[in-house]
Amino acid sequence: MSDEPVGVGTVIKRRVNRGGSTTEGTMEVTEFDPDSAMRVRTQDGPMTIDGWAMLEATSDDSTKLTIGANIPNLEPSMEDVIRQLMQRSALNIKSLIESET
């Protein structure tokens, strides 16, 4: 929502299409270290998601990326759906990174 570089306190407006319906919300950066970690709190309508991405050098030319999320009050029936969406996101990230090398 500003022209400033991403950092703690940055708020990102977002629009998500899920199952044919559109939800608008925000994503606020709550932790940011460009070399190792980013945490965000996402508010999509009534849903709050605390998400993170962690980077860990595993060798001189390799980095491990770990992503995760905590979704309070998530219906148990939605856990597999969310897991599949996160796996798809991880594959998209992998593809984008590999296309740059």
Number of C-alpha atoms within 10 A of each C-alpha: 8 8 6 7 7 13 15 15 13 18 18 15 13 13 11 12 9 8 6 7 7 10 14 12 16 18 21 18 21 17 16 18 12 11 10 12 16 19 21 23 19 21 18 18 10 7 12 18 16 18 18 19 15 17 16 13 12 9 8 6 6 9 12 10 15 12 16 12 16 12 14 10 8 13 8 8 8 9 12 10 11 14 13 11 12 15 13 12 13 15 12 12 13 12 11 11 10 9 8 6 5
